[in-house]
Amino acid sequence: MVLLDDNFASIVSAVEEGRRIYDNTKKFIKYLLACNFYEVVLLALCVIIFRDPLLVPFVAIQILWINLVTDSFPALALSTQETESDVMKRKPIDESLLAGIKGFIIWAGVIGIATVGTIFFVFQRVDLALAQTLAVTSSVIYQMLRSLSCGRLKPFDLRVN
C-alpha cells in the first residue's frame, strides 16, 4: 500500500474499501452462480423427464430476456452496495471467495426440481405455452428473491444492543 499522506485514517479507509469490494464481489458471484445453476437444473431436468429436446421450459428469446434483465440489473445492484455497518469489526478474511456457496447452489437445485414438478403437472393438464410462461415467471420470481437474499452476507440478527 502506498500512502500519499501521513494519515493513519487513509489506511483504515483503504481497508474498509477493500472489504466492501470483497463483500460485493462475493454477493455478485453467489447471486450469478445460484441463478444460473437454477436455469441449468431446470433445463436439464426438463430434457431428462420429457425425453424430447423440443419440450424445454424456455425458448431462446426467454433465456436471453432472463439473462439480460433479471441477471444483469440485480447483479449490478449487488456489486455497488454500500459498506455494511460491521465491516471493520470483523476479523481479517481468511477464506475463499466461494466459501459458503454450497448452500446457495443446493437451494437453487431444490427450487429447480420443484419448478420442474410444477411445469410437468401443468404441461400434463394444459399446454406447453402455459407451462413455459409458468417457467419464465417462476424463474424471474426466484431470481428476484435470490437477489434480496444475496444482499446481506450475514443472516438476520434480531438481538437488540
C-alpha positions in Angstrom: 0.0 0.0 0.0 1.4 3.4 -1.0 0.4 6.3 1.3 0.1 9.7 -0.2 -0.2 11.3 3.1 0.9 10.6 6.7 -2.5 9.9 8.0 -3.5 6.6 9.6 -7.1 7.2 8.6 -6.1 6.6 5.0 -5.1 3.1 5.9 -8.3 2.5 7.7 -10.3 3.9 4.8 -8.4 1.7 2.3 -9.0 -1.4 4.3 -12.7 -0.6 4.6 -13.0 0.0 0.9 -11.2 -3.3 0.2 -13.6 -5.2 2.4 -16.5 -3.5 0.7 -15.2 -4.6 -2.7 -14.6 -8.1 -1.5 -18.1 -8.4 0.1 -19.8 -7.0 -3.0 -17.8 -9.4 -5.3 -18.9 -12.3 -3.1 -22.5 -11.2 -3.2 -22.3 -10.8 -7.0 -20.8 -14.2 -7.5 -23.2 -16.0 -5.2 -26.1 -14.5 -7.0 -25.0 -15.3 -10.5 -23.9 -18.8 -9.7 -27.1 -19.7 -7.9 -29.4 -18.2 -10.6 -27.5 -19.8 -13.5 -27.3 -23.1 -11.7 -31.1 -23.0 -11.3 -31.5 -22.4 -15.0 -29.2 -25.3 -15.9 -31.0 -27.7 -13.5 -34.4 -26.6 -14.9 -33.4 -27.1 -18.5 -31.5 -30.4 -17.8 -34.3 -32.0 -15.8 -37.0 -31.0 -18.3 -35.0 -32.6 -21.1 -34.5 -35.8 -19.0 -38.1 -36.0 -17.8 -39.9 -35.1 -21.1 -37.3 -37.0 -23.2 -37.8 -34.5 -26.0 -35.4 -31.7 -26.6 -38.2 -29.6 -28.1 -40.2 -29.6 -24.8 -37.9 -27.2 -22.9 -39.2 -24.8 -20.3 -37.7 -21.7 -22.1 -37.4 -20.8 -25.7 -34.3 -18.9 -26.8 -35.7 -15.4 -26.5 -36.9 -16.1 -23.0 -33.5 -17.3 -21.9 -32.0 -14.1 -23.4 -34.5 -12.0 -21.6 -33.9 -13.7 -18.3 -30.2 -13.5 -18.6 -30.1 -9.8 -19.8 -32.8 -8.4 -17.5 -33.1 -10.5 -14.4 -29.4 -11.4 -14.1 -27.6 -8.2 -15.0 -29.5 -5.5 -13.1 -29.7 -7.2 -9.7 -26.1 -8.3 -10.1 -25.1 -4.7 -10.9 -27.0 -3.5 -7.8 -25.3 -6.1 -5.6 -21.9 -5.1 -6.9 -22.4 -1.4 -6.0 -23.9 -1.7 -2.5 -22.7 0.4 0.3 -20.4 -0.9 3.0 -22.1 -2.9 5.8 -22.1 -1.3 9.2 -19.9 -4.0 10.9 -17.3 -4.4 8.2 -14.5 -3.0 10.3 -15.5 -5.1 13.4 -14.9 -8.4 11.6 -11.6 -10.3 11.7 -9.4 -10.3 8.6 -10.8 -12.5 5.8 -9.1 -15.9 5.6 -11.5 -17.8 3.3 -12.1 -18.4 -0.3 -14.3 -16.1 -2.3 -16.6 -19.1 -3.0 -16.8 -20.1 0.7 -20.4 -20.8 1.7 -21.7 -21.1 -1.9 -22.7 -24.7 -1.5 -25.9 -23.9 0.4 -26.9 -21.4 -2.3 -26.3 -24.0 -5.1 -28.2 -26.7 -3.2 -31.1 -24.4 -2.6 -31.1 -23.5 -6.3 -31.3 -27.1 -7.2 -34.2 -27.8 -4.9 -36.1 -24.9 -6.3 -35.3 -26.0 -9.8 -36.7 -29.5 -9.1 -39.8 -28.0 -7.6 -40.3 -25.9 -10.6 -39.8 -28.8 -12.9 -42.5 -30.7 -11.0 -44.9 -27.8 -11.4 -44.1 -27.5 -15.1 -44.7 -31.2 -15.5 -48.0 -31.0 -13.7 -49.2 -28.0 -15.8 -47.9 -29.5 -19.1 -49.8 -32.7 -18.5 -53.1 -30.8 -17.9 -52.9 -27.7 -20.1 -50.4 -26.9 -22.9 -46.7 -26.1 -23.5 -47.2 -22.3 -23.8 -48.7 -22.1 -20.3 -46.0 -24.3 -18.9 -43.3 -22.1 -20.5 -45.0 -19.0 -19.1 -45.0 -20.6 -15.7 -41.3 -21.5 -16.0 -40.3 -18.0 -17.0 -42.4 -16.4 -14.3 -41.1 -18.7 -11.6 -37.6 -18.2 -12.8 -37.9 -14.4 -12.6 -39.5 -14.5 -9.1 -36.8 -16.9 -7.9 -34.0 -14.7 -9.2 -35.6 -11.5 -7.7 -35.9 -13.2 -4.3 -32.4 -14.6 -4.6 -31.1 -11.1 -5.2 -32.7 -10.0 -2.0 -31.2 -12.9 0.0 -27.7 -12.2 -1.5 -27.9 -8.6 -0.5 -26.5 -9.4 3.0 -23.7 -11.8 3.7 -24.7 -12.5 7.3 -28.2 -13.7 8.3 -30.6 -11.5 10.2 -29.7 -10.7 13.7 -32.8 -9.8 15.8 -30.8 -9.1 19.0 -31.1 -5.6 20.4 -27.8 -4.0 21.5 
